[in-house]
Amino acid sequence: MFDNLSEKLGGILDRLTRRGALTEADVDAAMREVRRALLEADVALEVVRSFTEKVREQAIGATVVKSVTPGQMVVKIVHDELISTLGSDGQSIDLNAVPPVAFMMVGLQGSGKTTTTAKLARRLTQRDKRKVLMASLDIYRPAAMEQLAVLGRDLDIPTLPIVAGQKPAQIARRALEAAKLGGYDVVLLDTAGRTTLDEEMMTEAAGIKAAASPHEVLLVADALTGQDAVNLARSFDQRVGLTGIVLTRVDGDGRGGAALSMRAVTGKPIKLIGTGEKTDALEDFHPDRIAGRILGMGDVVSLVEKAAAHIDAEKAARTAERMRKGQFDLNDMREQLLQMANMGGISGLMGMMPGIAKMKNQIAAAGLDDRIIKRQVAVIDSMTRQERKNPDILKASRKKRIAAGAGQKVEEVNKLLKMHRNMADMMKMMGSGKRGPMAGIAQAMGFGGGMPSPDQLKAMAEKMPGGLPPGGPSLPKELPPGLRSGLPNLPGLTGLSGKPTLPGLGGFPGLGKKK
């Protein structure tokens, strides 16, 4: 979502960091460009004015630290101000109340309230181990109640039985009564929306709030709404009283202005972001990580979190042990490709890698997308068990059969085998722990004593383009104890020297070459 803003701000700040000293005129010129970039990203005018004024004041009066150029200091000031605008400390949803804790979801029609309600229910059930009841209060939209019931059945989460003819406030009271009798921890109230803000909707929402006394009132807002998001958030806050915001469609091609504007205008924290269509695509909102992504610094901590959530630690440890012994076969490669797909695919992972934003156009030209992973897995699936364990037996006739089975050309099979050979050679060098350029990577990738510790992560991130957001990465609290010292192996990120190499991709064609 923040790609355009990231590209523009990155270009402006890059030009500043190349200069040895900055004059007031340089800062003013840069702030004019920053103002234009923010306005183009649909950030509200009042927020833009406040943001650029604060950055300008700090940049002109900045005390430049030794070994840091004035331009780099401005990057830090912009980064800090972005975090401040997005909300200095990330706040998650609050469950500290007497059960059943009521959550009220409000917003316009089509913003994704019902889907977000199901996502939140799944998250509370699976991650927080709470007993959740969902209730639809939308008596207007055709099949709205049935939609929530179907989502509940799919996720095995109870929904309040539908009773025809009841008003929304009555349904809310019935939901709370049912939750008390059933021993539920949380009740999620999915309210009705309208296509635009109107008095009837606001009056109804205020009535539901009075009847249910919800602990959290969450505004579900579409990240693609742009400037309108500010009026929406302000109106709901004045009439209903919000406790937080959930941004949906953050994976879309919106300009990112909604996120920057809503927090600054309402003072209410963005608590969650929807990052996809599936019911597991709901994440906590971390202002510092989003600011890092906008400025092209990457998001090392989210990368580690995703790995922790999706990697089977025991399986990864077994694979690492096989790699140490130089036994990296095509089954292992398939495992790594699937783990990478589970973590969000190429696009999801690359969005978190420092410095990648600047290579976006070259990556697009090289045709690197998530379909590559599917094609490579299809080729491996077309092989026999013996061929996967021993790729050396693959001669021309076998390759033709595999290519036909996967719906690919023989060249694709050859490419995959070449990539496997390169990866296997790299694993062998890492495993042997020889001195030289590969030794450092081996240590970092878990072949010489575990995945990097938080300190090592910090050191690696500091060497990456764009540096590291102030404060450095800290591992998330939710990480299992066994992973606190580091992960056994981040799947597929097998080359951190020079240019990024993802599993089976052998680096990006045409990248990293200096002209």
C-alpha positions in Angstrom: 0.0 0.0 0.0 2.8 2.4 0.8 4.8 1.7 -2.4 4.3 5.1 -4.1 4.9 7.1 -0.9 7.9 5.0 -0.2 9.4 5.5 -3.7 8.9 9.3 -3.6 10.2 9.8 0.0 13.1 7.5 -0.7 14.2 9.5 -3.8 13.9 12.8 -1.9 15.9 11.6 1.1 18.5 9.8 -1.0 19.4 13.1 -2.7 19.8 14.7 0.8 22.0 11.9 2.2 24.5 12.3 -0.7 25.4 15.8 0.5 28.1 16.5 3.0 26.4 19.5 4.5 22.8 20.9 4.4 21.8 24.5 4.2 18.4 25.9 5.3 17.5 26.2 1.5 18.3 22.5 1.0 15.9 21.5 3.9 13.2 23.9 2.6 13.4 22.4 -0.9 13.3 18.9 0.4 10.3 19.7 2.6 8.4 21.1 -0.4 8.9 17.8 -2.1 7.9 15.8 1.0 4.7 17.9 1.2 3.9 17.2 -2.4 4.6 13.4 -1.9 2.3 13.3 1.1 -0.5 15.2 -0.6 -0.2 12.8 -3.6 -0.5 9.9 -1.2 -3.9 11.3 0.0 -2.7 12.4 3.4 -5.0 15.1 4.9 -3.8 18.7 4.3 -3.8 19.6 8.1 -1.6 16.5 8.8 0.8 17.3 5.9 1.3 20.9 7.2 1.9 19.8 10.8 4.3 17.0 9.7 6.5 19.1 7.4 6.6 22.0 9.9 7.8 19.7 12.7 10.4 18.0 10.5 11.7 21.4 9.2 12.0 22.8 12.7 14.0 19.7 13.9 16.1 19.4 10.7 17.3 23.0 10.7 18.1 23.0 14.4 19.4 19.4 14.4 22.6 18.6 16.3 24.5 16.3 13.9 26.1 13.3 15.6 29.6 12.5 14.6 30.0 9.9 11.8 26.4 10.7 10.6 26.0 13.1 7.7 23.3 15.9 8.0 21.3 14.1 5.3 21.2 10.9 7.3 20.1 13.0 10.3 17.2 14.3 8.3 16.2 10.7 7.4 16.2 9.9 11.1 14.0 13.0 11.9 11.6 12.1 9.1 11.5 8.5 10.4 10.8 9.6 14.0 8.1 12.0 12.9 6.4 9.3 10.8 6.3 7.1 13.9 4.9 10.0 15.9 2.2 10.6 13.3 1.2 6.9 13.1 1.1 6.7 16.9 4.3 6.5 18.9 3.5 3.2 20.7 1.5 0.4 18.9 -1.6 -0.5 20.9 -3.3 -3.9 20.6 -6.9 -4.7 21.4 -7.7 -4.6 25.1 -9.2 -7.7 26.7 -8.8 -6.5 30.3 -12.4 -6.4 31.4 -15.0 -8.7 33.1 -16.1 -11.4 30.6 -18.0 -11.4 28.3 -16.0 -8.5 26.8 -18.1 -6.8 24.1 -16.4 -5.6 20.9 -18.5 -3.4 18.6 -17.5 -3.2 14.9 -18.6 0.0 13.1 -18.0 1.4 9.6 -19.4 2.0 6.2 -20.9 -0.7 4.1 -18.3 -2.5 2.0 -15.4 -1.7 4.3 -15.0 -5.3 5.4 -16.7 -5.4 8.8 -18.1 -8.9 8.6 -14.9 -10.4 7.3 -12.8 -8.5 9.8 -15.2 -9.7 12.6 -14.5 -13.3 11.5 -10.7 -12.6 11.3 -10.7 -11.1 14.8 -12.7 -14.1 16.2 -10.2 -16.5 14.7 -7.3 -14.6 16.1 -8.8 -14.4 19.6 -9.7 -18.1 19.5 -6.4 -19.4 18.2 -3.8 -17.0 19.5 -5.4 -15.7 22.8 -7.3 -19.0 23.6 -10.5 -17.1 24.3 -14.1 -18.5 23.8 -15.7 -16.2 21.3 -19.3 -15.6 20.2 -20.1 -13.6 17.0 -23.4 -11.8 16.5 -24.6 -10.0 13.3 -26.7 -6.9 14.0 -27.1 -6.1 10.3 -30.8 -6.5 9.6 -30.7 -4.5 6.3 -28.1 -6.0 4.0 -29.5 -9.2 2.3 -27.8 -12.3 3.7 -25.5 -10.3 6.0 -26.4 -12.5 9.0 -26.0 -15.7 6.9 -22.6 -14.5 5.8 -21.4 -14.3 9.4 -23.0 -17.7 10.2 -21.2 -19.3 7.2 -17.8 -17.8 8.3 -18.5 -19.1 11.8 -19.1 -22.6 10.6 -15.9 -22.5 8.5 -13.9 -21.4 11.5 -15.8 -23.6 14.0 -16.7 -20.4 16.0 -20.3 -20.1 17.4 -22.6 -17.3 16.0 -25.8 -16.1 17.7 -28.9 -17.8 16.2 -30.9 -15.6 13.9 -34.3 -14.5 15.2 -36.4 -12.6 12.6 -38.0 -9.2 13.4 -35.6 -8.1 16.2 -34.0 -4.6 16.2 -30.2 -4.3 16.4 -30.2 -3.1 20.0 -32.3 -6.1 21.0 -30.0 -8.5 19.2 -27.0 -6.9 21.1 -28.7 -7.5 24.5 -29.6 -11.0 23.5 -26.0 -11.7 22.4 -24.6 -10.5 25.8 -27.2 -12.6 27.6 -26.3 -15.7 25.6 -22.6 -15.1 26.2 -23.1 -14.9 30.0 -25.1 -18.1 30.0 -22.7 -19.9 27.7 -19.5 -18.8 29.6 -18.0 -16.9 26.6 -15.0 -14.6 27.1 -15.6 -12.3 24.1 -18.7 -11.1 22.1 -18.1 -9.5 18.7 -21.0 -7.3 17.5 -21.0 -6.8 13.7 -23.2 -3.7 13.1 -24.8 -2.5 9.9 -23.3 0.1 7.6 -24.5 2.4 4.9 -22.8 3.4 1.7 -22.4 7.0 3.1 -22.4 8.6 6.5 -26.0 9.3 7.5 -27.9 10.3 10.7 -29.9 7.1 10.9 -26.8 4.9 11.0 -25.2 7.1 13.7 -28.3 7.1 15.8 -28.5 3.3 15.5 -24.8 2.9 16.4 -25.3 5.1 19.5 -28.3 3.0 20.5 -26.3 -0.2 20.2 -23.5 1.3 22.3 -25.9 2.3 25.0 -27.5 -1.2 25.1 -24.3 -3.2 25.0 -21.7 -0.9 26.7 -18.9 -2.3 24.6 -15.4 -2.4 26.0 -13.9 -1.7 22.5 -15.6 0.3 19.6 -13.5 -0.4 16.5 -13.9 1.5 13.3 -13.3 -0.8 10.3 -12.1 1.5 7.5 -11.0 0.7 4.0 -7.4 1.8 3.4 -8.4 2.8 -0.2 -10.8 5.6 0.9 -8.1 8.3 1.0 -9.2 11.8 2.2 -12.7 10.6 3.0 -11.3 8.4 5.8 -10.6 11.5 7.9 -14.3 12.7 7.9 -15.4 9.1 8.5 -13.2 8.6 11.5 -14.0 12.1 12.9 -17.8 11.6 12.6 -17.8 8.1 14.2 -15.6 9.3 17.0 -17.8 12.3 17.8 -21.1 10.3 17.7 -20.2 6.9 18.9 -16.8 7.3 20.6 -14.1 5.1 19.1 -11.4 3.2 21.0 -9.4 2.1 17.9 -9.3 1.7 14.1 -8.9 -1.4 12.0 -7.5 -0.7 8.5 -8.6 -3.2 5.8 -7.2 -3.8 2.3 -3.7 -2.7 3.3 -2.4 -5.2 0.7 -4.2 -3.2 -2.0 -2.7 -0.4 -4.1 -4.1 2.5 -2.0 -1.8 5.4 -1.4 -1.4 5.0 2.3 -2.7 8.4 3.2 -5.6 7.0 5.3 -3.2 5.4 7.8 -1.2 8.6 8.3 -4.3 10.9 8.5 -6.8 8.9 10.7 -4.4 8.5 13.6 -3.3 12.1 13.5 -6.8 13.6 13.2 -8.7 11.4 15.7 -5.9 10.6 18.1 -7.3 7.1 18.2 -4.7 4.3 17.6 -4.8 2.0 14.6 -4.9 -1.4 16.3 -5.1 -3.9 13.5 -4.5 -4.1 9.8 -6.1 -6.5 7.3 -3.4 -7.8 4.9 -5.4 -10.1 2.6 -8.7 -12.0 1.9 -8.0 -15.1 4.1 -9.2 -15.2 7.7 -5.6 -15.4 9.0 -4.7 -12.2 7.3 -5.0 -9.8 10.3 -1.9 -8.3 11.9 -1.1 -5.9 14.8 -0.3 -2.4 13.6 3.3 -1.4 14.6 4.0 2.3 13.8 7.8 1.9 13.9 7.7 -1.1 11.5 5.3 0.7 9.0 7.6 3.8 9.2 10.6 1.6 8.4 8.8 0.1 5.4 7.7 3.5 4.1 11.4 4.7 4.2 12.7 1.5 2.6 14.4 0.3 5.7 12.6 -3.0 5.6 11.0 -4.8 8.6 13.4 -7.5 9.9 11.3 -8.1 13.1 8.1 -8.9 11.1 10.1 -11.2 8.9 11.3 -13.1 12.1 7.7 -13.1 13.4 6.3 -14.5 10.2 9.0 -17.2 10.2 8.2 -18.1 13.8 4.5 -18.4 13.0 4.8 -20.5 9.9 8.0 -22.6 10.3 7.8 -25.9 11.9 10.9 -25.5 14.2 11.6 -29.3 14.4 11.4 -29.8 10.7 13.6 -26.7 10.1 16.2 -28.1 12.5 16.2 -31.5 10.7 16.6 -29.7 7.3 19.5 -27.6 8.7 21.2 -30.8 10.0 20.9 -32.4 6.6 22.3 -29.3 5.0 25.2 -29.4 7.3 26.0 -32.9 6.0 25.6 -31.7 2.4 22.4 -33.8 1.9 20.2 -31.0 0.4 17.9 -32.8 -2.1 14.9 -31.7 -4.1 12.5 -32.7 -1.2 14.3 -30.2 1.0 14.1 -27.6 -1.7 10.3 -28.2 -2.0 9.9 -27.8 1.7 11.6 -24.5 1.7 9.6 -23.3 -1.3 6.3 -24.2 0.5 7.4 -22.5 3.7 8.2 -19.4 1.8 4.7 -19.5 0.1 3.2 -19.8 3.6 5.1 -16.7 4.8 3.5 -14.5 2.1 5.4 -15.5 -1.0 8.0 -13.5 -2.8 6.2 -10.2 -2.7 5.3 -10.5 1.0 8.8 -11.3 2.1 10.5 -8.8 -0.2 8.4 -6.0 1.2 10.1 -6.6 4.5 13.6 -6.8 3.2 15.7 -3.6 3.6 16.6 -1.8 0.3 14.2 -3.8 -1.8 11.9 -0.9 -2.5 14.5 0.8 -4.6 14.7 -2.3 -6.9 10.9 -2.6 -7.4 11.0 -1.7 -11.1 13.8 -4.1 -11.9 12.1 -6.9 -10.0 8.8 -6.3 -11.9 10.8 -6.3 -15.2 12.4 -9.6 -14.3 8.9 -11.2 -13.9 9.5 -12.3 -10.3 6.2 -13.1 -8.7 4.6 -15.8 -6.6 3.7 -18.0 -9.6 7.4 -18.9 -9.8 7.1 -20.8 -6.6 4.0 -22.7 -7.8 5.7 -23.6 -11.0 8.8 -24.9 -9.3 6.8 -27.0 -6.8 4.8 -28.4 -9.7 8.1 -29.5 -11.5 9.3 -31.2 -8.3 5.9 -32.9 -7.8 6.2 -34.4 -11.3 9.3 -36.3 -10.3 9.5 -39.8 -8.7 10.7 -40.3 -5.2 14.0 -41.6 -6.5 14.5 -38.6 -8.8 13.9 -36.1 -6.0 16.5 -37.9 -3.8 19.1 -38.2 -6.5 18.7 -35.5 -9.2 21.9 -36.7 -11.0 19.9 -39.5 -12.6 17.8 -37.0 -14.6 18.6 -37.4 -18.3 16.9 -36.0 -21.3 14.0 -38.5 -21.5 13.2 -38.1 -17.8 13.3 -34.3 -18.1 10.8 -34.4 -21.0 8.4 -36.5 -18.9 8.7 -34.2 -15.9 8.2 -31.1 -18.0 5.1 -32.6 -19.6 3.7 -33.6 -16.2 4.2 -30.1 -14.8 2.9 -28.3 -17.9 6.3 -26.6 -18.4 9.1 -26.6 -20.9 12.3 -28.7 -20.4 14.2 -25.4 -19.9 12.2 -24.8 -16.7 13.3 -28.2 -15.4 16.9 -27.4 -16.2 16.7 -24.1 -14.5 15.3 -25.7 -11.4 18.1 -28.3 -11.3 20.7 -25.6 -11.8 19.2 -23.6 -8.9 19.2 -26.7 -6.7 22.8 -27.4 -7.5 23.8 -23.8 -6.6 21.9 -24.0 -3.3 23.3 -27.4 -2.5 26.9 -26.2 -3.1 26.2 -23.1 -0.9 24.8 -25.3 1.9 27.8 -27.5 1.7 30.2 -24.6 2.0 28.1 -23.2 4.9 28.1 -26.6 6.6 31.8 -27.1 6.3 32.4 -23.8 8.2 35.4 -22.9 6.1 36.9 -19.4 6.6 36.2 -16.9 3.9 33.2 -14.9 2.7 30.7 -17.8 3.2 31.7 -18.4 6.9 29.9 -15.2 8.0 26.7 -16.1 6.1 26.9 -19.7 7.5 27.0 -18.4 11.0 24.1 -16.0 10.3 21.9 -18.7 8.6 22.2 -21.1 11.4 24.9 -23.5 10.2 27.4 -22.6 12.9 25.4 -22.2 16.0 21.8 -21.2 15.5 19.9 -18.5 13.7 21.1 -14.9 14.5 20.4 -13.6 18.0 18.7 -10.2 18.4 22.2 -8.6 18.5 23.3 -10.3 15.4 20.1 -9.4 13.6 20.7 -5.8 14.6 24.3 -5.9 13.3 23.1 -7.5 10.0 20.3 -4.9 9.6 22.7 -2.0 10.2 24.8 -3.2 7.2 21.7 -3.2 4.9 20.6 -0.3 2.7 18.7 2.3 4.6 20.2 1.3 7.9 18.0 0.4 10.9 15.2 2.3 12.5 16.2 3.9 15.8 16.0 1.5 18.7 16.9 -1.5 16.5 14.9 -4.7 16.1 13.5 -6.4 19.2 12.0 -9.8 19.1 8.2 -10.0 19.6 6.9 -11.1 23.0 4.7 -13.8 21.5 7.7 -15.8 20.2 7.8 -19.3 21.8 10.7 -19.6 24.4 12.5 -22.1 22.1 12.9 -19.4 19.4 13.9 -16.5 21.6 17.6 -17.2 20.9 16.9 -17.2 17.2 15.3 -19.4 14.6 16.7 -22.6 13.3 16.6 -21.5 9.7 14.7 -18.7 7.8 13.4 -20.6 4.8 15.0 -19.8 1.6 16.8 -16.5 2.4 20.0 -18.2 1.4 22.0 -15.3 0.2 22.5 -12.0 2.1 25.7 -10.9 0.4 25.6 -8.3 -2.3 22.1 -8.9 -3.6 19.1 -10.7 -2.2 18.7 -14.4 -3.2 15.5 -16.2 -2.5 15.1 -20.0 -2.7 15.4 -21.4 -6.2 15.5 -18.0 -7.8 19.3 -17.7 -8.0 19.3 -13.9 -7.5 17.5 -11.3 -9.6 18.5 -11.1 -13.3 20.3 -7.9 -14.0 20.4 -6.7 -10.4 23.4 -5.8 -8.4 25.6 -5.0 -11.5 27.1 -1.5 -11.3 27.1 0.2 -14.6 
